[in-house]
Amino acid sequence: MRAIIVVVPALALVLVSCTSAGDEPAPSLPEVIPSSSLPEVIPSLPPTTEAQAPEPEVPETTTSDEGYLWSVGDCVDLGVDAAAELPYAPYGTGLLMDCAEPHTHEVYFTATLSGGSDAPFPDDLNDRLFDVCFVEFAEVMGFSSSNSTLNVLLYLPDAEEWAAGERYHACVVYQSGTDASYSELVGAVADDPGTYTWQVSAGSCYDVDNPQLLAVSTPVDCVEEHSIEMIGEAVLAPDDAIYPGTEAIDRDADEACDALLADYAVQPLEDLPVLTFPLPTPFSEGEWDTGQRTVRCFAFASTLDQGLLVVVGSLGEGTFEIVEIDRGVQV
């Protein structure tokens, strides 16, 4: 059973705008700054059937108790090393931890899909189940996953497993560290949801090269060297608006952040290579259903030949200045 990760906030920063997690193409942009080194897709073992011949090699992360599928409230420890493999399904009990002890992953929703053995494999299964995870996350935590420092991991059957009758799926959360490791969680996350909200305000500056880590990064004083500045929030639609689709959300978010930059920046922008990106974008329909309508807007300096540039000062205070040193991210 494969597992797919969505990093929250879902983003791969590019030099004009941003794109979301998932399979949709990013806006037309020159280059991409490397994203998190956390695994994106965990390969699946072949499904177990009567006709299956040789036993597949069992990963080290599984145990002999392979009949146990994770349940809601299970806590799992993979160690803080982000290179550690996620276990294959069936998962076993060897990795389960008392949630009061340090762990890395928590299961917050599981279900079994309907559909007979002859039901066709849904082409949109990944998107549908991620939407389930987003909705259930909001139910458990009390706020949207887009406003969280936690990341969402989805287990679901692939086409081969589906054909073999597997219908189990699970939503799991974890938190990445600023060095792309797993952070230790202590206690069930739902018992203390406020710890996992992402709170950031206009004028906050970050010295990070990977925007996927913004939510778990500590702001720096803008007089210090940094790469990204938060310039405010933009509401894209009223609460009763009908879901417009990802393309419309992408467009509206980019336009809203560009307009916000024009109002935020004290100094003229004509000669500055300053660009914006929104987080999160685009919203999936499941995120929209949880009430997500707002994007956080960030600004950064970039050129085609130098990539993400190091700056000092604040756009909002009129002290913004590009530092002419070779420390930018080359792309």
Helices and strands as residue ranges (DSSP letters): E 2-6, E 12-13, E 18-19, E 41-42, E 75-76, E 96-97, E 105-112, H 125-141, G 145-147, E 151-156, H 159-163, E 168-174, G 189-191, G 193-196, E 205-206, G 211-216, E 228-235, H 246-264, E 274-279, H 285-289, E 294-303, E 307-308, E 311-312, E 321-322
